[in-house]
Amino acid sequence: MTETSRRNRRILIAITAALAAAAIVLPVLGVLLAPAMTKNQQSTPITTTTTTPVLTIKPLALRPVNGAFVIKPEDCVPPPPTPPDQPLRTCDITKTAVYDLAPEDLRIQLTDVDAFLNPLTGKQMVQITMTNESTADFARYTAAHLNQQVAFVRSGIVVWGPKITEPIDGQVLQLSGEVTAEQAKEIARMLRDEA
């Protein structure tokens, strides 16, 4: 064996020994240093920022219902623009009823509206989500108007006219009734104020 090949062999053995030592030492160092690193990470506060969602849905008007009458769709005449502080006589979205409405009592700000089939009941649903402020306002309103009917009005049309049977304090409301999938989609579109 030549001097060069012996030297190369010694270098190869030294490299192999160094790699073997590193394979043993590095995991041990990782276990020993991990608690110290975790401790340092825990003491560093984590800050997050949340931004208020951009509200793209116009506020929705609520008016007390003084009376409602069944009509034929051809008898439904759109009302002229009516100020919020004036009574309103208008039809519902399906043009099957005309409502006599008191002046506007409340406006709620919606953040989301969706229509879907409830798999448990098999009925079409329209779900609306309100801001925190509107949720609190709506809870106070429903508590003060038990057993009264209220109309959700958009563009001078009654989109929904439920009776308040109990105080409602949730941020998400589910509107249900005997409506088709197409009607539920139209109600959701109107609530979103889409042209």
C-alpha positions in Angstrom: 0.0 0.0 0.0 1.4 3.3 -1.0 1.8 6.3 1.3 -1.0 8.2 -0.5 -3.5 5.4 -0.2 -2.8 5.0 3.5 -3.3 8.7 4.0 -6.6 8.6 2.1 -7.7 5.6 4.1 -6.9 7.5 7.4 -8.9 10.5 6.2 -11.9 8.3 5.2 -11.8 6.6 8.7 -11.6 10.0 10.4 -14.6 11.3 8.4 -16.6 8.2 9.1 -15.8 8.5 12.9 -16.8 12.1 12.9 -20.1 11.4 11.2 -20.8 8.5 13.7 -20.0 10.8 16.6 -22.3 13.6 15.2 -25.1 11.1 14.7 -24.9 10.3 18.5 -24.2 13.8 19.8 -26.7 15.9 17.8 -29.9 14.0 19.0 -28.6 14.2 22.6 -28.0 18.0 22.2 -31.5 18.4 20.6 -33.1 16.7 23.7 -31.1 18.8 26.1 -31.6 22.1 24.3 -35.3 21.7 23.4 -36.7 22.6 26.9 -34.6 25.8 26.9 -35.8 26.7 23.5 -39.4 26.0 24.4 -39.1 28.0 27.5 -37.7 31.0 25.6 -40.5 30.7 23.0 -43.1 30.6 25.7 -41.9 33.8 27.3 -42.1 35.6 24.0 -45.6 36.9 23.6 -47.4 36.1 20.3 -49.4 38.9 18.9 -52.1 38.6 16.4 -54.1 41.2 14.7 -57.7 40.9 13.6 -59.3 43.2 11.2 -63.0 44.1 11.1 -64.6 42.5 8.1 -65.6 44.9 5.3 -69.3 45.3 5.4 -70.7 45.0 1.9 -74.4 44.5 2.8 -76.5 47.6 3.4 -78.3 47.7 6.7 -81.7 45.9 6.8 -84.8 47.8 7.9 -87.2 46.3 10.5 -90.8 47.6 10.6 -93.6 46.5 12.9 -96.5 44.9 11.1 -99.9 46.5 11.7 -101.7 44.1 9.4 -101.3 41.7 6.4 -103.8 40.7 3.8 -103.8 38.0 1.1 -103.8 39.3 -2.4 -103.3 38.0 -6.0 -99.9 38.7 -7.5 -101.3 40.9 -10.2 -102.8 43.2 -7.5 -99.4 43.9 -6.0 -98.4 47.4 -7.0 -94.9 48.6 -6.0 -95.1 51.5 -3.5 -93.4 54.9 -4.2 -90.2 55.5 -2.2 -91.2 56.0 1.5 -89.1 57.7 4.1 -88.2 55.4 7.1 -90.2 57.6 9.5 -93.4 57.1 7.5 -95.8 54.1 7.4 -95.6 51.8 4.4 -98.1 49.7 2.6 -96.3 47.1 0.4 -96.2 43.5 -0.8 -94.1 40.6 0.2 -91.4 39.1 -2.0 -93.8 36.4 -3.4 -96.5 39.0 -4.1 -99.1 37.0 -2.2 -99.7 39.4 0.7 -99.8 43.1 1.3 -98.5 44.5 4.6 -99.4 47.7 6.4 -96.2 48.6 8.2 -95.4 51.1 10.9 -92.4 53.4 10.6 -89.0 51.8 10.7 -88.0 50.7 14.3 -84.6 49.3 13.8 -81.8 48.7 11.2 -79.6 45.7 11.5 -76.2 45.2 9.8 -75.8 41.8 8.2 -72.3 40.3 7.6 -73.4 37.1 5.7 -76.6 35.6 4.1 -76.9 32.1 2.7 -79.7 29.9 1.5 -79.6 26.1 1.8 -81.6 22.9 2.4 -81.7 21.8 6.0 -80.9 18.1 5.8 -82.7 17.4 9.2 -86.0 19.0 8.3 -85.9 18.9 4.5 -87.0 22.5 4.4 -85.3 25.4 2.7 -83.6 27.8 5.1 -82.2 31.3 4.8 -79.4 32.0 7.3 -78.3 35.6 8.2 -75.4 36.6 10.4 -75.3 40.0 12.1 -72.6 42.2 13.6 -72.1 42.0 17.3 -73.8 45.5 17.7 -76.8 44.5 15.6 -77.1 41.2 17.6 -77.4 43.1 20.8 -79.9 45.6 19.3 -82.0 42.8 17.8 -82.0 40.9 21.1 -83.3 44.0 22.9 -85.9 44.6 20.2 -87.2 41.1 20.2 -87.4 41.0 24.0 -89.5 44.2 23.9 -91.8 43.0 21.0 -92.9 39.5 22.0 -95.9 38.1 20.2 -95.7 40.9 17.6 -95.0 40.5 13.9 -92.0 42.3 12.3 -91.1 42.8 8.7 -87.6 42.7 7.2 -87.8 45.3 4.5 -85.4 45.7 1.6 -86.1 48.2 -1.3 -89.7 48.7 -0.1 -90.5 45.0 -0.2 -91.2 42.7 2.7 -88.6 40.0 2.4 -89.6 38.2 5.6 -92.4 38.8 8.1 -91.9 36.6 11.2 -93.8 36.7 14.4 -91.6 37.2 17.5 -92.4 34.3 19.9 -89.4 34.7 22.2 -86.4 36.9 22.7 -83.7 36.2 20.1 -80.1 36.8 21.2 -78.1 34.8 18.7 -75.8 36.3 16.1 -77.1 33.9 13.5 -80.7 33.7 12.5 -82.3 30.9 10.5 -85.5 31.9 8.6 -87.6 28.9 7.5 -91.0 28.3 6.1 -92.8 26.9 3.2 -90.6 28.3 0.4 -89.0 26.6 -2.6 -85.3 26.5 -3.3 -85.7 29.3 -5.9 -87.7 31.5 -3.4 -85.0 30.9 -0.7 -82.3 32.0 -3.1 -84.3 35.1 -4.0 -84.9 35.9 -0.4 -81.1 35.6 0.3 -80.3 37.7 -2.7 -82.7 40.5 -1.5 -81.3 40.3 2.0 -77.8 40.8 0.6 -79.2 43.7 -1.4 -78.1 42.4 -4.7 -79.6 43.9 -7.8 
